[in-house]
Each structure stands twice: as structure tokens, then as C-alpha cells.
Amino acid sequence: MQYTLNKIYSDYANVHQVCREVLDVSNQSDIQAVLIGGSLLGMVRDGDFLPWDKDLDFAVFEADIDRTLQLEEQYRALGYECRVHHLGVRNESELQEGLALIFRLTRLMANIKLDHCIIGGALLNLYRDGTLFDETDTLGVLIAPHNDQQRQEFIDALGGLGEVALSHNTDELKSVLLVVGAWRINFFCYIEGTQGFGWRDLNCEHWFDQALFPAQCIMLDDSAFYAPANTEDFLQARFGQYWQAKPQAKFTRGRVVGSMQLYKDGVMFDFIVHYVRGAKTYWYEPAANVISTIGFLPCSLKDTSAGKMLFPDHPEVFLEEHYPNWQVPVKTWNGAVDNPTIIPTDLAMQIILAEDNDFKRG
């Protein structure tokens, strides 16, 4: 089985519009969102966003975490797909709740005869280890409704379990989000097309060259879950030839909010949570980064091609620490470079937790 990942982006014209629309909402809640990353580099060096950059990066800080996450419903009402990402380890109680939720959802979908299978890291953990990995963030499920009536029956049933939100690709349903307690479950709609068999998630299309249904029933003690057809071929295609080897844990303790991603019209907007500790600022994107606090704070409003937005007062500090040779102009993306700000993931977590008395996150 072969697997390919296709990233979908818009033309450059949508970037300014999406940026302005997102910031207009966050500004109404007095959220301090500071321009960072390649978005800041383009604005400082070239006077505009980089023409190949469809990924807008803004820092938000601890005091604004809850208010930022509470904007998800507003952004969905404007047509954005939303993802919230946490990093770290879950406690045993949450893991058991997640496992029980998987089995409950399996029974629900079986009762309405909805074809489905688990995908992503949760499938790998359950199939290989017989349990959820304690660093599991979200759960992913692939669904293949037979008709609109069955799809609506499924959505209605989910409404009895928790909060439900829908995402669309033009007029077609793309995915369904269910939030139950500390768990977020993404149900992706199965696609069969000329490119193969798969699903869409935000700006990514996941394609396999073999059908993923009929699903395979897997027993775990006295309960069952469903995996894609040819499960082990799927796992090798998706996770590589060493999928059977359990990886080393990245974290020893603690769990924090990493980011909220918004996607619309081919543009990704990232609110990346930054944790200030003394003279340093720590965040995950997705690895752990550290830069001197002055690289982000203080900050001030400046006029840009996408309207007013917050800039660090000393943007050169961030750019010099984060991007080697950032002042050298380029006409196209010249590939990833070594990032000197990367530090061990767990080290960043422990530093964040050491002074995280007011903003505990699990």
C-alpha cells in the first residue's frame, strides 16, 4: 500500500483577507496577537507577507489562552475550520475516558450501520500496544456514510454526547468535530477519487492507493474497534516501516495548550501559545523553541499591507535568533534551514511548569 500527502494552498490574494478577518475577531476580545515567524520576516524585510507563505503565525500569551480558545465558535461561523492542539501527557483517568469513548462511539456507529475506522496515532497505539499512548492529543475516525439520511442520523446521535461542529469543502461535508470533556474527536469523510482513497484535513489531503473499507474489526479484551482494511499495510504506509517499534516518550509530565489553527480559502492562520519564563519565551511549533523575551515583548501596533497589527518593538531580535541570514532576500522558498532556537521538548515543558502556577493545563 502506498501513501501520499498532498497540501492544498490558495493563491496569494487570500492571505491578506484571512489575516484581517481573523485579527478583527481577536481584537474585539482584546487578545494580544503578535506577528512572528516567516510572516514577521516578510513584513520586516520585504514590507509584505512572503508570496509563497500561506501559513500566518501569531503569538498569543498565557493570559489570553482561554479567551483565544473561546473564539472557536465565532471563527467557525465565519467559515473557518479549527483545530486546537495540546502537548504533553494525559493522566490515567483521561486515558481511560478516551478509551471508553472510542468503544462507545464504535457501538453507536455499529448500531446505525455506519462504515468507519480509526486512523492516526490512536489506531497505531491500540493495534500495537492495546492502549492509548499517554501523549495522545486528538482522536481521528474515518466515516463512510451510505447516504445523507445516515450521515444526519450520525450527526444527531453525536449531539447527545457532546459539542458538535461541521466543516465543509465547498458544499460537501469534509469533517465533523465532537468535543467530549477533555477529548476532541475528528470524523473525516471518506473519499474515493482519481487520486485514490482517503480524506481531507484542513490543508492536507491523505491518499492511499488501496481502498480502506471494508474495515477490519479488532478485539481489545471484551470490546471492539474498527481499523482500515489491510490494517498492517495501512500502518506501514502511514507511519513507516518501523511502525511496530514503540517510540520513546517525548514528555515526562505536564500538558499545555500548543496552538489553535484556523483554515479557510487555502490559508492557515496559527495562534501559537507562548510561555514567558524570566528572560526567555518558550513555545511549540511543533518542536520546542526558546527565544529571549525581547524578541516578542514589548510590542506595538503598526500599519501593514493587511491593516494594523502588533509587531515586536525589536523584531530583529527574534529574526536574528530564529532565522540564519534572515536579511538575505530570496525570490522563492529556499527550503528548511537549521533552527538554532530548538531545544529538547521535555526541557521546555518542565521550564514552563516550574513557574506555571496561575495557568495549569493538566
N, C-alpha and C positions, 0 to 999 in steps of 0.2 A: 504494500500500500504506500502510495506517495502522498505527501502533504505539501501544500504551498500556502504562503501567507501573502495576501495582496492588500496594500494600503491605498485607500482612496482619499484623494485630496481635491479641493476645489481649485479654480483659478484664483489668482491673487486678489481679484476685485472684492471678494467676500471678507477678506481679513479685517479691513478697517471697520466694516459694518458690524461684524460679530463682536469685535473688541469693544466698540462703542456701546452696543446693546447690553453686553454683559456688565460693563462698568457702570452704566446708568442705573442698573438694578442694585448692584452692590453699594454704590454711592448713597442711595436712598436709605440704606441701613447703616451709614457711617462706617463702613468697613474700610480699613486701611489696606488697599491692594497696591503693592509697589511693583513696578515694572522691573523684571530681571531677565536673566538668561540671554538667549540669542535675540529675543525681542528688544532687550535693552541695548545689546551690542549694535543692532541695526540702527536704532534711533540715535544713539550717541555718535557712531562713526559715519553713518550714511544719511542720517536725517529722516529715515523711514524704516518700516519693517523690512527685513531681508526678503527679496522677491520669491525665494524658494521656501520661506518659513511660514508654514500653515499651523504652527504649534505656538500659541501665545502663552507666555509664562509670567505669572504674577505671584509675588509672595504675600501671604497673609500670616498674621502672628497669633499667638495663643489666645489673646483676649478676644479675637474675632472668630475663633473656631466655630462655636455654636451658632452664631448669627450667620456665618457663611453657609453652614450645612442647612440651616433653616430656609435658605433661599431656593432649595432644590425644586420645590413645588412651583415657585414663580418662574424659574427657568424652563421647566417642562411646559408650562402654559404658553411660553414663547416659542416652543418647538424644539427645545434642546434635549438631547439625550444626556443623562447624568450618570456618573459613576463616582462613588466615594470609596477611597482606598485607605485601609489601616495597615500598619506594620507592627510586628511583634508576635507575642504568643497569647493564645487564649487559655483561660483556666479550664479545669476539668469539667466544671459544671456547664460552661458554654459549649464545650466539645460534645458532651452528651446531649445537650439540647439540639445541636446541629445534626447529630446522627439520628435522633428521634424525629427531627423534622424531615430528613431525607426519606425515612421509612413511611412517615405519614403522607408525604407528597406522592410517594410511589403508590401507596394504596389508593389515594384519591385519583390519580391518573389511570390506574388499572381499572377502577370502578366505572369510569366513563369510557374505557377502551381507547385512551389516547396513547398513541405510539410516542415513546420518549426514551431517552437515555441520558445518563450523567456524562458530562465531558469535563475537561480541565483537571486541575490538581486534585480535586476531591475524588474523581474516578481513580486516578493513579494511586492515591493513598488507600482507598477502600479495597481496590483489587489487589494491590501489592502487600499492604500492611494489615488489612482488616479493620482499620480505624481511621479517623480523621487526623491529619497532622496538626499539631497544635499551632502552627503558623498559618493555617488556612484562613483566608480573608473572606472571600465570597464563594458561593456555590453556582455552578453552571449546569444547566439542563437543556438538552435539545428536544424540541417538541415537533411533531408532525401531525397536526390536526387533519382529519379526513374531510372536513367541510367547515363552513362558517358557524354552523349551529354547534358543533362540538367545540370549536375554539371558544365561542362565547360561553358555553357551559363551563368550560375550564376556568375562564377568567372570573366568572361569577363565583365559582367554588373557592378560588383563591381569596376573594374578598372576605370570606368568612374566617380566614386565617390571619390576615394582617393587611398592611397598606399595599395597594397595587398601583403601578404606573405603567403606561404603554408607550412604546417608542415605534415610530413609523419610518419607513423608507419610501418617500413619495406617498402613495396611497396604500401601500402594503404594510401590514404589521411586521415589524422587524424583531421586536423582543418585548417581553413582559418582565417587569421587576416586582418581586414580592419582598417586603420587609417585615420580618417577624422577630421582635426582640432585638438581639444583637446580630442577627443574621440577615444578609441580603442575598437573594437568590435570583439569578438572571435566567429566564427561559428564552432561548433563541429559537426562532422559527427555521425549520429545516428547508434547505433549498436544493433542488436538483436542476442543473442547468448545463450549458455547453462547457462550462469550466470544470464541472464535476459535481461533487456532493458536499454540502457544508452549511455555513451560517455566516451572518454578518454581525459584527460587534463594533459599535462606534465607527472608527475609520478603517476597520480591518475586515477583510473577507477571508474566511478559513475554508480551503478547498481540499478535498480528498478525491482520489481517482477511483474509489470504490464506494458503493452505497453503504450508509451507516445503519440502515434498517433492513431486515427486522432486527430489533435489539435482542441482546443476549441477557437472559435472567441469571443473576449471580446471587447465591445464597450466602448470607453472613449470619451465622448462628441460626436463629429461627426467623430471621427477616430477610427480605429480598430487595435488591435494587437492579436497575437495568443499565447495561453497558452497550456501546456501539457494536454492531456486527463485526466479527473478526477482531475481538477486543484487543488481543495482544499485538496484532498488526497495527491497529489504531494507535495504541500506546507507543509503539516503537516509532511510527511515523510522526506522531505529535511531540514526543519527548526525547527521541533519540535512542540509539542502540543500547544505552546503559540505563534505560528506564527502570530496570529491576533492582538497581543498586540504590539503596536509601541514602539520600544526600545528608550531609552534615547540617545540623540546625544553624540558622543564622543568628538567632536570638536566644538569650538565656532567661530573660524575664521582661515583663512590661509590654504595653501595646499603646500606640499613639495613632492619631489621625495623620495620614501622609499627604493626601491631596483630594480635591474634588475636581473631576474632569467634566467639561461641558463640550458637546459636539453638535454642530449644526452647519449645514451647507458646505461640508468639506473642511471646516476649520475646527481645530481643537483648542480649547481655552483651559488652561490649568491654573487653579488656585492651589499653590503649593505651601503647605504649612511650615513656617519657620519657627524654630525654638531658640530664643536668645538665652545664652548662658554666659554671664560675665561679659568678656570682651569678644565672645565668639557667637556665631549663629549656625545652627545645625538644621538640616532638612534632608529628606529622602527624595531622589529623583532618577531612578528608583533606588540607587545606591546612596549611601550616607555621604553627605558633603559638609564641609565646615569652612566658613569664611569669617574674617573679622567683622564685628558688628557694624563698623562704619561703612562697610560695603553695602549696607541696606538702610541704615538709620543714622542720622535723621533723613527725612525725605520731604520733598516739596512738589507742589503742582507745577506742571509745565505744559505749554501748548505743543501739540504734535499734529501730525497728519491725520490722526484718529481722535482728535479732540484733546481735552485736558486729561492728564493722568499723573500719578505720583512717580517721581524719579528719586533715586537716592541722591542726596546732595553731593556725594562723591562717587559717581558711577565708575570712575577709573579704578577705584579700589577693587570693586567686585570684578571688573573686566580683567584687570591685571592678575588677580589671584586665580580666576576661573578659566580664562582663555589665553593660552600662549600666543603671542604675536597677534593680539586682537586688533591692533591698529592697521594691519596689512589688509588693504582692500582686495576682495575677491569678487568675481562675477557669478560664480556658481558655488554650490555647497561643495567643499573640498574634503568631505569625509570627517569621521570622528577623529578627535585628537586625544592624546593622553590628558586626563583631567587631574591636575595636581591637588585638587581640593578633596578628592575621595579619601575617606578614612574607613576603618573597619565598621561594619554595620552595627554590631552589638556595642561597640565602644560608644557610638553616637547615642544609642538608646540609653545606656547607663548614665551618660552625662546628662541627658535630658531628664531622666528620672530622678537624678540626685537632687535637683532643685525644683522638681515639678510638684510642689506642694499644693498649688491652687488649681492645677489643670490636670489632675489624674485622669488617665484614659484606659483604665482596665489593668 
